[in-house]
Amino acid sequence: MTQSQRRVPARKAILAALACAALASCATPPPAPQAALPRPVARPSVPVPPPVAPSAESQALALYYAQVQADLLTQGLLRTDGGGKDAPFTDTMLTENFIRIALYDEYRRTGGGLVAQETQSRLRRWAAPVRVKVAFGASVSPERRATDRARIASYLARLSSITGHSITLAETGANFFLHMVNEDERRALGPVISATLPDLSMAEVSGLTNLPRSTYCIVYALSEGSSSTYARAFAVIRAEHPDLLRLSCIHEEIAQGLGLANDSPLARPSIFNDDEEFALLTRQDELMLKMLYDPALHPGMGAAEARPIARSIAARLIGGDS
């Protein structure tokens, strides 16, 4: 199981990728600027009930996260350019960042719950096509739903192109479930979570429904038995987030749910870091996803086995064959 959380103590965001063993959260040229907030595409009209007024607590959280986003932007954080000349990386850096993020867990599972302890893990990814179903709480307006759905669809197409793996939106046959809900709606998700991920303990379900304010979004990705291939994932993103934090959570949690489960303070430019410098998937993140789904690597590999192969792939990608 992979569990990933995006957390922010005080004014600084920290991403914690929680993963548990048997169950599965030369310099580069400057990248082209990324579009931070793509416009929604037209969709057929679907009747949506009028939004439900949020509670006073939810309204207070919306004001809080708006201030957090403003503070981070004032500090020059939440960049949307994907990295540039100020953040170069070599093939060696790419290799080591990939090993640390894809083949290490930041937490381990115990009888009493998850314990913060970084340990070596195994390479995990999806073998089956990833089918993402997006569900919105009643508090989310029709206009907001259309915008979020369009951005998610665009991002999934990008991820599919990067990895060469089939990743699309789906209404039926889904195996990756993303819920955009406010504080009140998330607390009522327990039965839905248990039905979707029956292997989760009550404590783990509670970890999804009772998020502290410092946790912005969270994803669980699970495999079956001792397999290292994911079978199902469940992500929760707070509906109270303003635009950029909302999109940042979409980028981070879906990418981590694909198999980049850990984080590293050395990874730059990257969203798999704890400094919130970058809000959206960077060029290095794209290359790590490409490496993760390269056929030369396979699920279940440990760090020692994967490193020389990852080094060869990284050298090829940095060399301009990406």
C-alpha positions in Angstrom: 0.0 0.0 0.0 1.2 3.5 -0.8 -0.2 6.3 1.2 0.7 9.9 0.3 -0.3 13.0 2.1 0.3 16.6 1.3 0.8 18.4 4.6 1.6 22.0 5.6 2.8 22.9 9.1 2.5 26.7 9.7 3.4 28.4 6.3 5.5 25.6 4.8 4.1 22.6 3.0 5.5 19.1 3.6 4.6 16.1 1.5 4.7 12.7 3.2 4.6 9.6 1.1 3.5 6.7 3.2 4.1 3.3 1.8 3.8 -0.2 3.3 5.6 -3.3 2.1 3.1 -6.0 1.0 0.3 -3.7 0.0 0.8 -0.9 -2.3 0.7 7.4 -0.7 25.4 16.6 -17.7 22.5 19.3 -17.1 19.1 19.4 -18.7 18.0 22.1 -21.1 15.4 24.5 -19.7 11.8 23.1 -20.1 9.1 24.8 -21.9 6.7 26.8 -19.6 3.8 24.8 -18.4 0.2 26.1 -18.5 -0.7 26.4 -14.9 -4.5 26.7 -15.2 -5.8 25.2 -18.4 -9.3 26.3 -19.5 -12.1 23.8 -19.2 -13.4 22.1 -22.3 -17.1 22.0 -23.3 -18.9 19.0 -22.0 -22.5 17.8 -22.6 -25.0 19.3 -20.1 -25.5 16.9 -17.1 -28.1 17.8 -14.5 -26.3 18.6 -11.2 -28.1 19.4 -8.0 -27.5 22.9 -6.7 -24.5 23.1 -4.3 -25.0 22.6 -0.6 -23.9 25.6 1.6 -20.7 24.7 3.4 -20.6 24.7 7.2 -18.9 27.5 9.1 -15.9 25.2 9.6 -15.6 24.6 5.9 -15.9 28.3 5.2 -13.1 29.0 7.7 -10.9 26.4 6.1 -11.4 28.0 2.6 -10.2 31.4 4.0 -7.2 29.6 5.7 -6.1 27.9 2.5 -6.5 31.0 0.5 -4.2 32.8 2.9 -1.7 29.9 2.8 -1.6 30.0 -1.0 -1.1 33.8 -1.0 1.7 33.4 1.6 3.5 30.7 -0.5 3.2 32.8 -3.7 4.6 35.8 -1.9 7.6 33.7 -0.9 8.2 32.8 -4.6 6.9 29.3 -4.1 4.3 27.2 -5.9 6.2 27.7 -9.2 4.4 26.6 -12.4 7.3 26.7 -14.8 8.5 23.1 -14.4 12.0 24.1 -13.5 14.5 26.2 -15.5 18.2 27.3 -15.7 18.2 27.9 -11.9 17.3 24.2 -11.3 19.5 22.0 -13.5 20.0 18.3 -12.9 22.3 15.6 -14.3 21.6 12.0 -15.2 23.2 11.0 -11.9 20.9 13.3 -9.9 17.9 11.9 -11.9 18.9 8.4 -11.1 19.4 8.9 -7.4 16.2 11.0 -7.1 14.3 8.2 -8.9 15.7 5.5 -6.6 14.9 7.5 -3.5 11.3 8.4 -4.6 10.3 5.2 -6.3 12.1 2.5 -4.2 11.9 3.9 -0.7 9.0 4.2 1.8 8.9 7.0 4.3 6.6 5.1 6.6 6.1 1.5 7.6 3.0 -0.3 8.7 2.7 -1.7 12.2 0.0 -3.2 14.4 -0.5 0.2 16.0 -0.6 2.1 12.7 1.9 3.8 10.5 5.3 4.7 11.9 7.7 7.3 10.4 10.7 5.3 9.3 12.2 5.4 5.9 13.0 2.0 4.6 13.9 0.4 1.2 10.9 -0.9 -0.6 10.2 -2.4 -4.1 9.3 -0.8 -7.4 5.5 -0.5 -7.7 3.4 0.6 -10.6 0.2 -0.2 -12.5 0.0 -3.1 -14.9 -3.7 -2.7 -15.7 -5.0 0.5 -17.5 -5.7 3.2 -15.0 -9.3 4.3 -15.0 -9.9 7.4 -12.9 -13.4 8.2 -11.6 -13.9 11.7 -10.2 -16.6 12.3 -7.6 -17.6 15.7 -6.3 -19.3 16.6 -3.0 -22.6 18.4 -3.1 -20.8 21.6 -2.0 -18.9 21.8 -5.4 -20.7 24.0 -7.9 -21.4 22.8 -11.5 -19.0 25.3 -12.8 -16.2 24.2 -10.5 -16.9 20.6 -11.4 -16.6 21.3 -15.1 -13.3 23.1 -14.6 -11.8 20.4 -12.3 -12.9 17.6 -14.6 -11.4 19.3 -17.6 -8.1 19.8 -15.8 -8.0 16.3 -14.6 -8.7 14.9 -18.0 -6.0 17.0 -19.6 -3.5 15.9 -16.9 -4.3 12.3 -17.3 -3.7 12.5 -21.0 -0.3 14.1 -20.3 0.6 11.3 -17.8 -0.5 8.7 -20.3 1.8 10.3 -23.0 4.7 10.5 -20.5 4.4 6.9 -19.2 3.1 5.1 -22.3 0.5 3.6 -20.0 -3.2 3.9 -20.5 -4.6 6.5 -18.1 -8.0 8.0 -18.6 -11.2 9.3 -17.0 -13.9 6.7 -16.6 -17.4 6.5 -15.2 -17.5 2.7 -15.2 -14.8 0.1 -14.6 -12.8 2.6 -12.5 -9.9 1.5 -10.3 -8.6 5.0 -9.2 -11.2 7.0 -7.3 -10.7 10.7 -6.7 -13.0 12.5 -4.4 -13.2 16.3 -4.3 -15.0 17.1 -1.1 -15.2 19.6 1.7 -14.7 19.1 5.4 -18.2 17.9 6.1 -18.4 15.6 3.1 -15.1 14.0 3.7 -16.0 13.0 7.3 -19.0 11.1 5.8 -16.9 9.1 3.3 -16.1 6.2 5.7 -18.6 3.7 4.2 -17.5 4.6 0.6 -13.8 4.2 1.5 -14.4 0.8 3.2 -16.4 -0.4 0.2 -13.8 0.7 -2.3 -10.7 -0.4 -0.3 -11.9 -3.3 1.9 -8.3 -4.1 2.9 -7.9 -0.9 4.9 -8.2 -1.1 8.7 -10.6 1.2 10.6 -7.6 3.3 11.6 -6.6 3.8 8.0 -10.1 4.7 7.0 -10.1 7.2 9.8 -6.9 8.6 8.5 -8.7 9.5 5.3 -11.9 10.9 6.9 -10.3 12.8 9.8 -7.5 14.8 8.2 -5.8 17.5 10.2 -5.8 21.0 8.7 -2.1 20.5 7.8 -3.0 17.7 5.4 -4.1 19.2 2.1 -4.8 16.0 0.1 -4.1 12.3 0.4 -4.0 9.1 -1.7 -3.9 5.4 -1.0 -2.7 3.0 -3.7 -3.1 -0.8 -3.0 -2.0 -4.0 -4.6 -3.3 -7.4 -3.9 -1.5 -9.7 -1.6 2.3 -9.6 -2.0 2.1 -8.2 -5.5 3.9 -5.0 -6.5 1.4 -4.0 -9.1 -1.3 -1.6 -8.0 -4.9 -2.7 -8.3 -6.9 0.2 -6.8 -6.3 3.7 -5.5 -8.4 6.3 -3.6 -7.5 10.0 -3.4 -9.1 12.8 -1.4 -8.6 16.5 -2.2 -10.1 19.3 -0.2 -12.8 21.3 -2.0 -11.9 24.3 0.1 -8.6 24.8 -1.8 -8.1 27.8 -4.0 -7.2 27.3 -7.7 -3.5 26.6 -7.6 -3.4 24.6 -4.4 -6.3 22.5 -5.8 -4.4 21.9 -9.1 -1.2 21.2 -7.2 -3.0 18.5 -5.2 -4.3 17.0 -8.4 -0.8 16.8 -9.9 0.8 15.4 -6.9 -1.6 12.8 -5.6 -2.4 11.3 -9.0 1.4 11.1 -9.9 2.1 9.5 -6.5 -0.7 7.1 -7.0 1.0 5.9 -10.1 4.1 4.7 -8.1 6.3 7.7 -7.1 5.4 7.2 -3.5 8.2 8.8 -1.5 9.7 12.3 -1.3 13.2 13.6 -1.1 14.6 17.0 -0.1 17.3 16.6 -2.7 14.9 16.3 -5.7 14.8 19.6 -7.5 13.0 20.6 -9.6 10.2 18.4 -8.3 6.9 18.2 -6.6 8.2 15.2 -4.7 9.9 17.4 -2.2 8.9 19.1 1.1 9.6 22.7 0.2 6.6 23.6 -2.0 8.9 25.4 -4.5 7.0 23.8 -7.4 3.3 23.4 -7.6 3.0 21.4 -10.7 4.7 18.4 -12.3 8.2 19.4 -13.4 10.5 18.2 -16.2 12.4 15.9 -13.8 9.1 14.5 -12.5 8.1 13.7 -16.0 11.4 11.8 -16.6 11.0 9.9 -13.3 7.5 8.8 -14.4 8.9 7.8 -17.8 11.6 5.7 -16.0 9.0 4.1 -13.6 7.1 2.7 -16.6 10.1 1.8 -18.7 9.8 -1.9 -19.7 13.5 -2.4 -18.6 12.3 -2.0 -15.0 9.6 -4.2 -13.6 7.5 -4.3 -10.4 9.1 -5.9 -7.4 12.6 -4.8 -8.2 14.7 -3.6 -5.2 17.0 -0.6 -5.2 20.2 -2.6 -5.8 18.7 -4.4 -8.8 17.0 -1.3 -10.3 19.9 1.2 -9.9 22.1 0.2 -12.8 19.1 -0.1 -15.1 17.8 3.3 -13.9 21.2 4.8 -14.5 21.2 3.6 -18.1 17.7 4.9 -18.7 18.5 8.3 -17.1 21.6 8.7 -19.2 19.6 8.0 -22.3 16.8 10.4 -21.3 19.2 13.2 -20.4 21.1 12.6 -23.6 18.1 13.8 -25.6 16.4 10.5 -26.5 13.5 11.2 -24.2 
